[in-house]
Amino acid sequence: MPLVRSFSVGIVDLHGEDRVRFLHGMVTNDIEKLEPQKGCHAAMLTTKGKLLADFVVVNLGPYLSIEIDPALVEKIRAHLDKHIVMDDVEVRAVTIPALGVYGDDAAEAIKRAIGLDVAALPSYAAALGDQVGVVRTPELRMPGFHVYGNVAIDGTPLDDAEFEERRIEAGTPRYGVDMGEDRLPIEAGITDAVSFEKGCYLGQEVIARATNLGHINRRLVGLVVDGDPPATGMKLSSPSKPDAGWVTSSARSRRLGKTIALGYVHRTLWDPGTQLALADGRTATVSALPFAG
């Protein structure tokens, strides 16, 4: 049986003739290339290239739909409204219930429940039915789908704590936890949300400069930790660099049988296998992402 998680999701829809051109200039990924029912991971930045939010954008034909953390809906809606001048764009926002369905049998369970064949959907693409919609999501590095509508799907419940455990295993950063307005998207490792070929967008100059220079000072990495999960914000150090970095999120992985964490580490120390010291004296070893099982 698949894993099934109930959660709330923010939906920000853009209507109007200029919706594609407008959003294309506001986000990091290439919206103009999205065919109907196709989507992408994208981010919205400040003029200094720092993250305002990351989200999924889907082209639903008559309008564009952004799936986002409910806590960020009003922030992003206000940011979009602020930049609409003479554009024919209308922004509508709502928070709705959704189901996350994960596992090798997720697509089969969805087809049994609502009749939509979603097995061949690429990441972030959508399938629409009668008052129901499905978007494929790679957030847990396994077959996964977000289902919208009044739907019941049989499966094993996935609570918030286990979802966090699996999210960290997958190396998927969460906005407000592992990244925020103090980080560039390339520091947070969400390079799939950035098109390095598209034209101008807010914050592009900073991203292009950092990319062309060939380095960033810190990057989100995996950490394998001795003992219990370390606290968020716990400092990391090394004999060569006392301020080596810090932990952003952690969990005891039951599947892997070890404590794992995400954190930012200086570029001189982020190679897998590098050993760092936590502020409480324990050892943290840098690991590639996603964590190997």
Summary of the structure (lengths in Angstrom):
residues: 293
radius of gyration: 19.7
end to end distance: 20.5
largest distance: 60.6
contacts: 965
relative contact order: 0.15
helix: 18%
strand: 37%
